Amino acid sequence: TIHGFLVVAAVLYAVITSSVMIVIGRRFVMIVERKNQAEAEYRYSLTRVRENSESIALLGGAKEEREGLDRSLSAVIHHWSLLAGQHVRATVVSQGSSLIVPIVPLLLCSPKYLEGSMTLGQMMQAASAFAFVQSAFGWLVDNYPRFADWTANASRVASLMVSLDRLEAEGAEVDNRIRHKVTTGSTAVSLENVSVALDDGKMVLNEFSLSVGHGDRVLIEGESGTGKSTLVRAIAGLWPWGQGNVGVSTGRLLLLPQKSYLPSGTLGRAVAYPEAPNRWSTSQLCNALAKVGLMHLQSQLDCDLPWDQILSGGEKQRLAFARLLLHRPDIIVLDEATSALDAPSQRRMMQLLQAEMGHATIISIGHRADLSAYHSRRVRIGAQRSDRLALSVAVP
């Protein structure tokens, strides 16, 4: 049992220590959030430098990058030092409270002991009961650092969820979003008064219309900054900002960006991506590599190496064409997919595309004048007309 006045004292003691912990640790959550943010920015900076290490070395930017990384690391260390200080103060309050707890009931019971109404054994039992009750009331004091860390992480996740919900709500506003539909008949891709905007509302393409039939090959040209690549994202359904209607027929659409993505793992996985490599036999994978001029890689299909760093830009783009030969999509969108190739290599890839993928609808984005020879139509963004061209390249 415990005397009533000791219960009141235990409650008051827990309120006082919890209040002190809250006052001392009021910046705990903010410091944890800033520490997490600094660590995330530092990891991103390291990843970015690693991915672009060759360009940095060629430009002689090692010193500048090191200074930037040092600043990011200094921010991480600074926030960790602030967090360590908060932990020290919280530990002082927590451990100090634990040391004082056994003394408080003895001081409160000493008058009764001195007047003889409480024996020594009763006083020690009361002190033990007080410590037990106070430990239950003092949960916040003992767990405040962990509670603050949990709160900071929960706040970060909640911010992400709020941002995602806001994007979904904005996506539901049809008036300010590009609408997608499935085309029928002879039309493979249709663009009806498509206006493409940046996420800040600035229009980069205004009321663009285009109709592409099955098997057509259309080259879209235009100066830099006219929204060509953003239009490609809109066709693929990845860019909702804007207005108008985008129609794509049933069937598989495959997009080849300027910078081809290579997943980690074996070379076979990179060639077969986004499907699993076991969907095709080794001979099929080797045949695809041979057709795009990557015969020297045939023996390394099972090698697990950092291929994104090993292969050159031109090899990555030729590997992307090998993916086309494997997946054989119905609609192909090339977003400057031959920009890293020299003229003869580009000619071989485009001729290969004509020979192997004659059934496919092709929409190309490019700047090179010689690309027009491989397309039946040329559309220039910003112009009021589209020029029809005859295919002038013989397909072997």
N, C-alpha and C positions, 0 to 999 in steps of 0.2 A: 504493500500500500504506500501511498504518497499523500502527504498533507496538502490541503487545498491551496495554501499560500505558496507551496513549492510549484504546483501546477501553473499558477498565475505567474510566478517568477520565471518558469521555463518558457512560457509563451512570450513574456516581455523580453527575455534574453534572446530568444530566436528572432523576434521582430527587430531588436536593436542590431544584432549581428548581420541579419539579412539586409537591413537598410544600409549598414556600413559597406557591405559587399556590393550592393547596387550602386552606391555613390562612387566607390573606388573603381568598379568595373563598368561604369556607364559608357566608356569608349571601347569596351571589349569587342562588341559586335562590329563596330565600324572598322576597327583595326584588323580584325580577321578578314572582313570583306576586302579591304585594301590590300592585305597580304596576298589573298587568293588572286586578286586582279593583277598584282605585280608579278606573281609567279606565272600566271597565264601569258602575260605579255612577254616575259623573258623566254618562256618555252617557245612561243610563236617566233620570236626574233631568232632563236637558235635554229629552228626548223627552216626559216626563210633563208638564213645564211647558208645552211647546209645544202638546200636545194639549188641555190644560185652561186655556189662557191666558185665554179669555173668562171662565170661572168665577172664576179668580184675580183678574182685574181687577174684576169685579163685587163680589167680597168684600173688595176692598182688601188682598189678601194679597201684593202685589208685594214689599214690604219683607221679609216673612218668607221668601218663596221665594228672594229674592236672597241672604239670609243663608245659607239652606240650600245654595244653589249655590256660594256662596263657600267654605263649609266643605268641600264635595266637591272643589272646585278646589284648595283648600289641601292636601287629602290627596293629590291627584294630584301637585302640585308637590313635596310633601315626599318622596313615594316616588321621584319622578324625581331629586331631589337625592341621595337615598341611593344610587340606581342609578348616578348620575354619579360619586359617590365610589368605588363599587366598580370602575367602569371605570378611574378614575384609578389606583387601587392595582394593578389587573391590568395596566395599561399600563406602570407603573413596573417591575413584575417582568419582564414580557415584553421590553420594550426594554432594560432593564438587563441581562437575560440575554444579549441579542443583542450588546450592547457588550462584555461580558466574555468571550464565547466566543472571539474571536481571541487574547486574551491568555493564557488558560489553557494551551493547548498550547505556546506559546512559553516560558512559565515551566517547564513540565514537561520540555521538551526542552533547555533552556539548559544543564543540567549536561553532557549528552552533547556539546553543541556546544562548550562550553568545554574539555572534555577531548580534543576533536578526533575523536571517534568519529562525529560527524554533521556534515555540511557545512551551510552556510546554505541551499542549495537544498533539501536533504533536510528541514531543519527547516521551511521554508516549505510544502513539499508535505505534511508531516505535519500542520501547522496547518490547511491547507485541507481535508485529509481529516477531521480532527477536527471542523471546523465542519460538514462535510457529514453526518457520522454523528450529531452532536449535534442537528442540525435535525430529523432523523428521530425521534430519541428525545424531542425536546421538543415534540411535536405538542400535548400537553395545554396547555402553557404558552402557545402561540400561539393556541389556539382555545378557551380556557376560557370567555370571555364568550359566544361563540356556543353552546357546549355547554350552558352554564347556561340560556340563553334557550330553547334547544330542550327541555331537561329540564323547565322550568317549564310550557311550552305542552303538552308531552306529559302531564305530571301533571294539567293541567287537563282535557284530553280524556279521560284515563283515569278521572278522577273522574266525569265525565259518563257514561261507559260503564258504570261500576260502579253508578251510580244507576239507569240504564235497565235494567240486568240485574236489579237488586233489585226494580224495579217489575214486570218480567216474571215474576220468580219469585213475587212476591206475587200477581200476576194468575192464576198457575197454581193457587193455593190456592182451590179451588172453594167450600169451606165458608164462606169469608169474602168471597165475591164474588157480585155479582148475575149470574145466569145468563140468557142470551138465547137465544131460540128463534124459529122461524117458525111463526106460527099458521095454521090452516087453517079452512075452512068460513066461517061468517058472522061470525067474530070478526076485527076489524081490529087491535085492541090489547088485550092482556090483562096484568094485573098480579096475580100470585099471591103473597100474603104477602110483599110487598116491604118490606124494611126498608132505609132509606137512612142511611148513616153518613158523617160527615166523615172526612177522611184521618187524623185523630188517634183514630178509633174511637168518637167520640161519636155516638149515634143521634139523628137529627133527625126520622125518620119510622119508625114501627114497625108491621110486619105490615099493610101497606096492600094491599087487593085491589080490582080494578076490571076490568070487562069492557066493551069498547067495540065495538059492531058496525059493519059497513060503513055509511057514511053518517050515523052518529050524530054528535051535536055535544054535547060534554061540557064543562061549565065547572067547573074545580076552584078552590075558594076556601079561604081560611084566613088566619090572622093571619101577620104577618111573622115569619120565623124558624121556621116549621113545616115547611120542607123542600120547598116547592112548586117552586121553580126547580131545586133539586137533583134532584127527581123527574123533571123534564123532561129533564135531562141523562142520567139513568139510562135513560129511554125511548129517547133518541137513541143510547145506547150509549157515551156519553162519560164516565160516572161508574160505576166498577166497585165502589166500596166499599159494602158492605151485604150483604143476603141476599135470597133469593126468586127468582122467575122473571118475566122480562119477555118477552112475546111480541109480535111485530110481523109482520103479514102481508106477503107479497111485494108489491112496488110501491114507488113512491118516497115517502119521507118528507122533508118540508121543515119546518125549524124556524125560526120568526121570533123572535129574542130581543128583549128590551126595547130594547137599544141596537143598532140595525142597523149592520152593517159595510159600509163603502164602500171598495172597493179603489182604489188609485191608478190614474190613467189617465183615459180619457174617461168621460163620463156614460153612454154606451151600454154600456160595460163594467160600470159600476156597476149598471145596470138588469138586464143579462143574467146577472150573477154568480149562481152559480158557473160558468156556461157561458160560452162565447165569444160576443161580440155578433153575429158573422156567422151564427150559427145562425138568427136571425130577421131579417126585412127591416126596413128603416127604418120603413116604415108600421106594422108590427106593434109595434115599440118605441114609436112615437108614440101608437098607439092605447091601449097599456097605460098610458102616462103620462096620457093624456087621461081615462081612466076613473077614475083615482085623484086627479084634480084638479091635475095638474102640467103643464097645457098650456103654461105659460110656459117650460118647460124643453125643449120639443120641438125647438126650433131649435138647441139646444146639445148634441145627442147626440154630436157629434164633437169637442167641446171638451175638451182635456186640462187640467183645473184641479183644485185641491185641494177636491174636492166634499165631503169629510168635514168641512171647516171652513166651507164656503160654505152648505150646506143646514142648515136648522134641525132640531131634533129631530122636530117633526111632519112635515116634508117627508121626512126619512129614513124614518120609519115608513110614510108613504104610498108611498114608492118601494119599500119591502119588499113591500107589497101588490101593486104592479105586477109584481114578480118572480113572485109566486104566479100571476098571470094568464098569464104567459109559460110557466112551468114546468109548471103544472097538475099538482101532485103528488096522489097518492092519499090521503095522510095529512098533515094540517097540524097542527102544534103551535105555538100562539101563547103565548109567555111574556110577558104584559103588553105585547103588541105594539101596543096603542093608548093606552098611558099618557101619551104626549106630545100626544095629539089632544084637541081640545075635544069636547064631547058631540055636536054636529051632525056633525063630521068622523068621529067614531067610528061614528055611526049610518050614514053613507054607506058607510064601509069594510065594515062588517059586512053591510049590505044587498047591497053589491056581491059580497061573498064568497058570500052565499046564492044570488044570481042566476047568477054565473059558475062557481061551484065546488060546485054542488049535489050532485055525486057524491062529494065528498071527505069523509073522516072528519076531524072537527075536535076537538082537545083544547085548551082555552084555560085559561090561568092569569090571573086578574084579581081586582081588588078592587072595581071599580065595580059597583054594584047593577044598573044598567041593562043590563049585559052578559048577564044571565040571559035576557032576552027573545029572544036570538039563539041559544039553546041548548036542546036537548031534555032535557038532564039537568044537574043541579047537584050536585056532590059537595063537601062541606066536609071538609077534612082535620081530624081530631080529633073529628069527629062520628061517630056510629054508623049513620048512615043517608045515603041519597042521595035528593034530591027530584026527581021528574020534573016538568018544566014543558012547557007547550004553547007552540009558537012563535006569538007574538002579533004579530009584525011582518010586514006585507004586503011581499012582494018585488016590485018593479016589473018 
